[in-house]
Amino acid sequence: MKLGRFVVDTHVHGQRHAVRFSQSDEDAEYSRLGELMHTATPADEADEDDAVIVYDNSDRLVYDMDSYGVDMSLLLPAFGMTNEINKQIIDKHPDKFVACAYPVQTKKAAMRGEEEWTTERAVEELDEVLSWDGMVGIGEFMPSDPLVEERMTWRERKKEIRQYFDVAAKHDVPIRWHPGAASGYQAGGLREQDKLPDWRDPLNATDIIHEYPDVDLVFEHGGIQGHWRYNVERACMVAAQHDNVYLEVGLWWDDILNRPMNDPDIGPDQLMWGTDWGASMVAKGNNSDSPMDYPSMRWEQFSADGVPAHQPDYWGTSLRMLNKYAMDHNIPQDELNKILGGNFCDIYDIEPPHNRLFPEFIDK
């Protein structure tokens, strides 16, 4: 049985990278993989000299959607994935996919040394891509200069972020905020979440959200990625203060779900099921009785295992965890339906297959 009436994963990567480690002296490790993916060449433009290519992986994605009863996916470009490939996937399956926009070409040009990154250039690219059919938001990540070297202050960063909120407001689409990062991608030096205050602390969002009451904001992974529960409480504090802030819960486990579900200022109205389908993290369970604050289940990049060559199965694990929580806590199906698809349809302005699928009440 499907877990909901209309099930949508709000955090999906429908593209995949092929890295030619076997043709080089590079070790197949996360730190080098992260560097290579950012400048990946699309498969239809690549030649045999390209170290890494990115390609349409939607056939496998559609297979998993059919297997697990997922009706629609929100595609996100990240790590060298392109808006153009996502648009091709949407055009092939317009009833299954929509996508968020990111200034991918601006970022790649900066990393290749072809053009200097500017916020204005990034905004111009976002403005153009958001005019394409099927583009419904901004993300993954808040756009940023990929070559920034020093730790930025919030005062500096807020000036940039305000311009991205402006373009979101212009197109009437949600914008996404990514706190924290998975382990393993970079070895030594400052990582992105160390350099950028929006990665370091979700509470910074409270400084800017009040300026844009009509722009919905989604905390990607609900703050959990890579640091267990480190940013979850901060993300929940922001969501409790602002009705236009949403949390992705696809990588959460039982006791973390309890926090917003039992907060009357958040609840199921501000939660969305979003995993990281297509990424390279795997799930690890913990069955010990240790008193340490250790999660029962988490998704991470584990260097001892090496880079996974298979397609990690996010949905089997995530949907079982959410179903377990719903069964253990007697969650009404109407509330679960909101989390699994209703809130997504609301903020991304998507028409579900029928009306009256999700809770609504007649005003007195």
C-alpha positions as CSV (number, residue, x, y, z in Angstrom):
1,M,0.0,0.0,0.0
2,K,1.2,3.5,-0.8
3,L,2.0,5.6,2.3
4,G,-0.2,8.5,1.0
5,R,-2.7,9.7,-1.6
6,F,-0.2,11.8,-3.6
7,V,3.4,11.2,-2.6
8,V,6.1,13.6,-3.6
9,D,9.8,13.6,-2.8
10,T,10.9,17.2,-2.6
11,H,14.6,16.6,-2.7
12,V,15.7,14.4,-5.7
13,H,18.8,14.4,-8.0
14,G,17.7,12.9,-11.3
15,Q,21.2,13.1,-12.7
16,R,24.3,11.0,-12.0
17,H,28.0,11.4,-12.4
18,A,30.4,9.1,-14.1
19,V,34.0,9.6,-12.8
20,R,36.8,8.0,-14.7
21,F,39.0,7.1,-11.7
22,S,40.2,4.0,-13.6
23,Q,41.8,6.2,-16.3
24,S,43.8,8.4,-13.9
25,D,46.1,8.2,-10.9
26,E,43.3,9.6,-8.6
27,D,42.1,7.6,-5.7
28,A,38.3,7.0,-5.6
29,E,37.6,9.0,-2.4
30,Y,35.0,11.5,-1.4
31,S,37.4,14.5,-1.1
32,R,38.5,14.3,-4.7
33,L,35.0,13.3,-6.0
34,G,33.6,16.5,-4.6
35,E,36.0,18.6,-6.5
36,L,35.5,16.8,-9.8
37,M,31.7,16.8,-9.7
38,H,31.4,20.6,-9.6
39,T,32.8,21.0,-13.2
40,A,31.2,17.9,-14.7
41,T,30.6,17.9,-18.5
42,P,27.2,16.9,-19.7
43,A,27.3,13.5,-21.4
44,D,26.2,14.8,-24.8
45,E,29.0,17.3,-24.8
46,A,31.8,15.1,-23.3
47,D,34.7,13.4,-25.0
48,E,37.1,10.7,-23.8
49,D,39.4,13.3,-22.1
50,D,36.7,14.5,-19.7
51,A,37.5,13.3,-16.2
52,V,33.8,13.4,-15.1
53,I,30.5,13.6,-16.9
54,V,26.9,14.1,-15.7
55,Y,24.0,12.3,-17.4
56,D,20.2,11.8,-17.3
57,N,19.5,9.1,-14.7
58,S,15.7,9.4,-14.9
59,D,15.1,5.8,-16.2
60,R,16.4,4.4,-12.8
61,L,14.5,7.2,-11.0
62,V,11.2,6.4,-12.7
63,Y,11.8,2.7,-11.8
64,D,12.1,3.6,-8.1
65,M,9.1,5.9,-8.3
66,D,7.0,3.0,-9.6
67,S,8.5,0.6,-7.1
68,Y,7.8,2.7,-4.1
69,G,4.6,4.5,-5.1
70,V,6.2,8.0,-5.5
71,D,3.9,10.1,-7.8
72,M,6.2,13.1,-8.4
73,S,9.7,14.3,-7.7
74,L,11.2,17.8,-7.3
75,L,14.5,17.7,-9.2
76,L,17.5,19.7,-7.8
77,P,20.7,20.5,-9.6
78,A,23.8,20.1,-7.4
79,F,27.5,19.3,-7.8
80,G,27.7,20.0,-11.5
81,M,24.2,18.8,-12.4
82,T,22.6,21.2,-14.9
83,N,19.3,23.0,-15.3
84,E,19.2,21.9,-18.9
85,I,19.3,18.2,-18.2
86,N,16.6,18.6,-15.6
87,K,14.5,20.4,-18.2
88,Q,15.0,17.5,-20.6
89,I,13.7,15.1,-17.8
90,I,10.7,17.3,-17.2
91,D,9.9,17.4,-20.9
92,K,10.0,13.6,-21.1
93,H,7.8,13.1,-18.0
94,P,5.8,16.4,-17.4
95,D,3.4,14.7,-15.0
96,K,6.2,13.3,-12.8
97,F,8.8,16.1,-12.5
98,V,9.3,19.7,-11.7
99,A,12.6,21.3,-10.8
100,C,14.4,24.1,-8.9
101,A,16.8,26.4,-10.6
102,Y,20.4,27.2,-9.7
103,P,23.0,29.4,-11.4
104,V,24.9,26.3,-12.5
105,Q,26.7,27.9,-15.6
106,T,27.8,30.9,-13.5
107,K,29.3,28.6,-10.9
108,K,31.0,26.4,-13.5
109,A,32.5,29.4,-15.4
110,A,33.9,30.7,-12.1
111,M,35.4,27.4,-11.1
112,R,37.0,27.0,-14.6
113,G,38.5,30.5,-14.4
114,E,36.4,31.7,-17.4
115,E,34.4,34.4,-15.7
116,E,34.4,35.9,-12.2
117,W,31.5,35.0,-10.0
118,T,29.2,37.9,-9.2
119,T,25.8,37.8,-7.5
120,E,24.4,39.9,-10.3
121,R,25.4,37.3,-12.9
122,A,24.0,34.5,-10.7
123,V,20.7,36.4,-10.4
124,E,20.5,36.9,-14.2
125,E,20.9,33.2,-14.8
126,L,18.3,32.4,-12.1
127,D,15.9,34.9,-13.7
128,E,16.3,33.2,-17.1
129,V,15.9,29.6,-15.9
130,L,12.9,30.4,-13.8
131,S,11.1,31.5,-16.9
132,W,11.3,27.9,-18.3
133,D,8.2,25.7,-17.9
134,G,8.5,23.3,-15.0
135,M,10.9,25.5,-13.0
136,V,9.3,26.1,-9.6
137,G,11.9,27.3,-7.1
138,I,15.5,28.1,-6.3
139,G,17.9,25.5,-5.0
140,E,19.6,23.2,-4.0
141,F,21.7,25.4,-1.7
142,M,21.6,29.2,-1.5
143,P,23.8,30.4,-4.4
144,S,27.3,31.4,-3.5
145,D,30.7,32.1,-4.9
146,P,32.4,28.7,-5.2
147,L,35.9,30.3,-4.9
148,V,35.3,32.3,-1.7
149,E,38.3,31.6,0.6
150,E,37.7,33.5,3.8
151,R,34.9,33.0,6.3
152,M,32.1,35.5,5.5
153,T,30.2,37.5,8.1
154,W,26.4,37.3,8.2
155,R,26.3,41.1,7.3
156,E,28.3,40.4,4.1
157,R,26.4,37.3,3.2
158,K,22.9,38.8,3.8
159,K,23.5,41.4,1.1
160,E,23.9,38.6,-1.4
161,I,21.1,36.4,-0.1
162,R,18.7,39.4,-0.2
163,Q,19.2,39.5,-4.0
164,Y,18.2,35.8,-4.3
165,F,15.1,36.4,-2.3
166,D,14.3,39.3,-4.6
167,V,14.3,37.0,-7.7
168,A,12.3,34.4,-5.8
169,A,9.7,37.1,-5.0
170,K,9.7,38.3,-8.6
171,H,8.8,34.7,-9.8
172,D,6.7,33.9,-6.8
173,V,8.6,30.7,-6.0
174,P,10.1,29.2,-2.8
175,I,13.8,29.4,-2.0
176,R,15.8,26.7,-0.3
177,W,18.4,27.0,2.5
178,H,20.9,24.3,3.2
179,P,22.3,24.1,6.7
180,G,25.2,21.8,7.4
181,A,27.0,19.4,5.0
182,A,27.8,15.7,4.7
183,S,31.2,14.5,5.9
184,G,33.9,13.3,3.5
185,Y,33.7,15.6,0.5
186,Q,36.6,17.9,1.5
187,A,39.8,17.1,3.4
188,G,41.5,19.9,5.2
189,G,40.9,23.7,5.0
190,L,37.6,25.5,5.3
191,R,34.6,23.7,3.9
192,E,31.6,25.6,2.5
193,Q,29.6,25.3,5.7
194,D,32.5,26.9,7.6
195,K,32.8,29.8,5.1
196,L,29.2,30.7,4.8
197,P,27.0,31.7,7.8
198,D,23.8,30.3,6.2
199,W,25.4,26.9,6.2
200,R,26.7,27.3,9.8
201,D,23.5,28.5,11.5
202,P,19.8,28.3,10.3
203,L,19.0,31.0,12.9
204,N,20.5,33.6,10.5
205,A,17.3,33.1,8.4
206,T,15.3,35.0,11.0
207,D,17.1,38.2,10.0
208,I,15.8,38.1,6.4
209,I,12.6,36.1,6.3
210,H,10.5,38.9,7.9
211,E,11.5,41.1,4.9
212,Y,9.9,38.6,2.5
213,P,6.6,37.4,4.1
214,D,5.4,36.1,0.7
215,V,8.5,34.0,-0.1
216,D,8.3,30.5,1.2
217,L,11.6,29.0,2.6
218,V,12.5,25.3,2.8
219,F,15.2,24.1,5.1
220,E,16.8,21.3,3.1
221,H,17.1,18.1,5.1
222,G,15.5,20.0,8.0
223,G,19.0,20.8,9.1
224,I,20.1,17.3,9.8
225,Q,22.6,16.6,7.0
226,G,26.0,15.4,8.2
227,H,25.7,16.6,11.8
228,W,23.0,14.4,13.2
229,R,20.7,16.8,15.1
230,Y,23.1,19.8,15.3
231,N,21.0,22.2,13.2
232,V,17.6,20.7,13.7
233,E,16.6,22.6,16.8
234,R,17.7,25.9,15.2
235,A,15.7,25.1,12.1
236,C,12.7,24.3,14.2
237,M,13.0,27.5,16.1
238,V,12.9,29.4,12.8
239,A,9.9,27.4,11.5
240,A,8.0,28.0,14.8
241,Q,8.4,31.8,14.3
242,H,7.4,31.9,10.6
243,D,4.5,30.2,8.9
244,N,6.3,30.4,5.6
245,V,9.2,28.2,6.7
246,Y,9.1,24.4,5.9
247,L,11.3,21.5,7.0
248,E,12.3,18.5,4.9
249,V,11.9,15.3,7.1
250,G,12.9,12.5,4.8
251,L,16.3,11.9,6.6
252,W,14.8,12.2,10.1
253,W,14.2,9.5,12.6
254,D,11.6,8.9,15.4
255,D,12.7,11.2,18.2
256,I,13.6,14.1,15.9
257,L,10.2,13.8,14.2
258,N,8.6,14.1,17.6
259,R,10.0,17.7,18.1
260,P,8.1,19.5,15.3
261,M,5.1,17.2,15.3
262,N,4.4,18.1,18.9
263,D,5.1,21.8,18.5
264,P,1.8,23.6,18.0
265,D,3.7,26.3,16.1
266,I,5.0,23.8,13.5
267,G,3.2,20.5,13.3
268,P,2.4,18.7,10.0
269,D,1.5,21.9,8.2
270,Q,5.2,22.9,7.9
271,L,6.8,19.5,7.2
272,M,7.6,17.9,3.8
273,W,9.0,14.6,2.8
274,G,12.3,15.2,1.1
275,T,15.2,12.7,1.0
276,D,18.3,13.1,-1.1
277,W,17.6,10.4,-3.8
278,G,20.4,10.3,-6.2
279,A,23.1,11.4,-3.8
280,S,26.0,9.2,-2.6
281,M,25.1,8.8,1.1
282,V,24.1,5.4,2.6
283,A,22.0,4.6,5.6
284,K,23.5,3.2,8.8
285,G,21.5,1.8,11.7
286,N,22.6,1.8,15.3
287,N,21.2,-1.0,17.5
288,S,23.3,-0.4,20.6
289,D,22.0,0.5,24.0
290,S,24.7,3.2,24.6
291,P,23.5,6.2,26.6
292,M,25.4,8.4,24.1
293,D,23.3,10.8,22.0
294,Y,23.6,8.6,18.9
295,P,20.9,8.4,16.2
296,S,19.1,5.1,15.6
297,M,19.5,5.7,11.8
298,R,21.4,8.2,9.8
299,W,22.5,8.9,6.2
300,E,26.1,9.8,5.8
301,Q,29.3,9.3,3.6
302,F,31.4,6.7,5.4
303,S,35.0,6.8,4.3
304,A,35.7,3.3,5.5
305,D,33.2,1.9,3.1
306,G,34.4,3.9,0.1
307,V,32.4,5.7,-2.5
308,P,29.2,3.7,-3.3
309,A,29.0,2.4,-6.9
310,H,25.4,1.4,-6.5
311,Q,22.3,3.6,-6.3
312,P,21.7,4.0,-2.6
313,D,18.0,3.2,-1.7
314,Y,16.7,6.2,0.1
315,W,13.0,5.6,-0.3
316,G,12.8,2.0,1.1
317,T,14.5,3.2,4.3
318,S,12.9,6.6,4.6
319,L,9.3,5.5,3.9
320,R,9.6,2.7,6.5
321,M,10.9,5.1,9.1
322,L,8.0,7.6,8.4
323,N,5.5,4.7,8.4
324,K,6.9,3.4,11.7
325,Y,6.6,6.9,13.3
326,A,3.0,7.2,12.0
327,M,2.0,3.8,13.4
328,D,3.8,4.2,16.7
329,H,2.3,7.6,17.3
330,N,-1.2,7.1,15.8
331,I,-0.7,9.9,13.2
332,P,-4.0,10.5,11.3
333,Q,-3.6,9.8,7.6
334,D,-4.8,13.3,6.7
335,E,-1.7,14.7,8.6
336,L,0.6,12.2,6.9
337,N,-0.9,13.2,3.5
338,K,0.1,16.8,4.1
339,I,3.7,15.8,4.8
340,L,3.9,13.4,1.9
341,G,2.5,15.8,-0.8
342,G,-0.1,18.3,0.3
343,N,2.3,21.0,1.6
344,F,4.4,20.5,-1.5
345,C,1.4,21.2,-3.8
346,D,0.5,24.2,-1.8
347,I,3.9,26.1,-1.7
348,Y,5.1,25.0,-5.2
349,D,1.7,25.7,-6.8
350,I,1.3,22.2,-8.2
351,E,-2.2,20.8,-9.1
352,P,-2.6,17.3,-7.6
353,P,-4.6,14.7,-9.7
354,H,-7.8,15.5,-7.8
355,N,-9.1,18.3,-5.6
356,R,-10.1,17.7,-1.9
357,L,-7.2,15.2,-1.3
358,F,-5.7,17.2,1.5
359,P,-7.3,18.7,4.7
360,E,-9.1,22.0,4.3
361,F,-12.0,23.5,6.2
362,I,-14.9,25.9,5.5
363,D,-14.4,29.2,7.3
364,K,-17.0,29.8,10.0
